[in-house]
Amino acid sequence: MKTNIKMQAVSRQGNSAWNEDSLLVNDNLHLYGVIDGATSLEPYRGVGGETGGYLAAQSIAKSIREMSQDNVEHQHSPQDLLLQANQQLRTEMLAAGVDVTRKEQLWGACAVIVRVHKTFVEYAHSGDCMLIAVYEDDTIRIITRDQLEVVDRPTRQLWAQGVASGLTSRDDLWELVKPQIHAGRALMNTPNGYSVLNGEPELADYMEFGRISRTQLKSLLLFSDGLVAPQRELSLEEEFKQIVSRVTSMGLDNYIEWLIQVEEADPDCLQFPRVKKSDDKTAIYLEF
């Protein structure tokens, strides 16, 4: 069984003031992760002006790094790493004066992390960060599910309706979809919603984790939702497969450059409905 891993890792800031994504790379432990922060709906700023989404992503990455010292004999499982990082995030929010009983104040993040072993891969997942496997026969297997699509789709549809009705200002369109976004945040870590690392202990009931065999496994792609092209002409499953195909043929950096050009061609989000011109883009491509 092959043990050498070739890695590409990229994190590119979108058009927001902070890159709310974070990378997790530990080659010694073969531990890799992508974390995508989400700012609280009630604005919060740290001492340096940091958003809640930035602070969440950084806190989670830091917690996992500290729990994953280079001790191969005693390693936490990926799901335990996320759960403990979630608990630490809650502690930090409380220290910052956040009312953790109010979902609109919570800092949050989606995440996917993997640990590669000789014959299998462990993973844990929350939200809409994705993990996709490619096999030697070029079969593409989507391991995780975009749990936020249940709330993102209605938001995009409402945005498109606003454009169709004649709205051309991003500020006006944002005001239109804001109630929908608030309704979506109320579904965090609930049976009708999605899982997210936001300090709520209920994360344990809704996050996903598992392991896959490395038999015939050729590569893994981990990425935040910023890598999804805004066109959305295909089903979500086909969109994900297209991302993998393009990354495989173009390389991670070139794919992101191509995607940024697509976004720049629609700066006001009128042609392709979305709530920001360019989201943060973070990904890890592992080849075995």
PELINPE-V814931 format. One record per backbone hydrogen bond with DSSP energy under -0.5 kcal/mol. CO is the residue of the C=O (numbers start at 1). NH is the residue of the N-H. E is the energy in kcal/mol with one decimal. If there is no record, write none. Layout:
co:nh:e
CO:NH:E
CO:NH:E
This chain:
co:nh:e
5:7:-0.5
6:287:-2.9
8:285:-3.1
10:283:-2.5
12:281:-3.0
18:20:-1.0
20:37:-3.4
22:35:-2.5
24:33:-2.6
26:30:-0.8
26:31:-2.3
30:116:-2.7
31:26:-2.5
32:114:-3.1
33:24:-2.5
34:112:-2.0
35:22:-2.6
35:37:-0.6
36:110:-2.6
38:108:-1.8
41:43:-0.8
46:49:-2.0
50:46:-2.2
51:55:-2.4
52:56:-2.5
53:57:-2.3
54:58:-2.5
55:59:-2.5
56:60:-2.6
57:61:-2.2
58:62:-2.5
59:63:-2.6
60:64:-2.3
61:65:-2.3
62:66:-2.4
63:67:-2.0
64:68:-1.2
69:71:-3.5
70:72:-0.6
71:74:-1.0
77:81:-2.2
78:82:-2.0
79:83:-2.4
80:84:-2.6
81:85:-2.1
82:86:-2.3
83:87:-1.8
84:88:-2.2
85:89:-2.2
86:90:-1.8
87:91:-1.9
88:92:-2.2
89:93:-2.4
90:94:-2.5
91:95:-1.9
92:96:-1.3
93:98:-2.6
94:97:-1.4
98:100:-1.1
99:102:-1.9
101:103:-0.6
102:105:-1.8
102:106:-0.6
103:106:-0.9
104:41:-0.6
104:42:-2.6
108:38:-3.3
109:197:-2.8
110:36:-2.6
111:126:-2.7
112:34:-2.4
113:124:-1.9
114:32:-2.7
115:117:-0.6
115:122:-2.5
119:214:-2.5
120:117:-2.9
121:212:-2.4
122:115:-2.1
123:210:-2.2
124:113:-2.2
125:208:-2.4
126:111:-2.1
126:129:-0.8
127:147:-2.1
130:223:-1.9
131:143:-1.8
131:144:-1.4
132:221:-2.6
133:141:-3.1
134:218:-2.7
134:219:-2.0
135:138:-2.6
139:135:-2.2
139:141:-0.5
140:142:-0.5
141:133:-3.0
141:143:-0.8
145:147:-1.4
146:149:-1.0
147:150:-0.6
148:151:-1.7
148:152:-2.8
149:153:-2.2
151:155:-1.0
152:156:-2.5
153:157:-2.5
154:158:-2.3
155:159:-2.3
156:160:-2.5
157:161:-2.0
158:162:-2.0
159:163:-2.1
160:164:-2.6
161:165:-1.6
162:167:-2.3
163:166:-1.5
169:173:-2.4
170:174:-2.5
171:175:-2.1
172:176:-1.7
173:177:-1.9
174:178:-1.6
175:179:-0.5
177:181:-2.1
178:182:-2.5
179:183:-2.3
180:184:-2.0
181:185:-2.3
182:186:-1.4
184:187:-1.5
185:188:-1.6
187:190:-1.2
187:194:-1.2
190:193:-1.6
194:189:-3.7
196:198:-1.0
197:109:-1.2
200:203:-1.7
201:204:-1.7
202:205:-1.8
202:206:-0.7
203:206:-1.3
203:207:-2.3
208:125:-3.2
210:123:-2.7
212:121:-2.7
214:217:-2.1
216:136:-2.3
218:288:-2.6
219:134:-2.5
220:286:-3.0
221:132:-2.2
222:284:-2.4
223:130:-2.7
224:227:-1.9
225:228:-1.7
227:229:-0.5
229:232:-0.5
235:239:-2.6
236:240:-2.4
237:241:-2.0
238:242:-2.2
239:243:-2.1
240:244:-2.0
241:245:-2.4
242:246:-2.5
243:247:-2.9
244:248:-2.6
245:249:-1.9
246:250:-3.4
246:251:-0.5
247:251:-2.1
251:255:-2.1
252:256:-2.2
253:257:-2.2
254:258:-2.3
255:259:-2.5
256:260:-2.4
257:261:-1.7
258:262:-1.7
259:263:-2.2
260:264:-2.6
261:265:-1.4
263:266:-1.7
264:267:-0.7
266:269:-1.7
271:273:-0.6
278:15:-2.3
280:282:-0.5
281:12:-3.3
282:224:-2.5
283:10:-2.4
284:222:-2.8
284:286:-0.6
285:8:-2.1
286:220:-2.4
287:6:-2.9
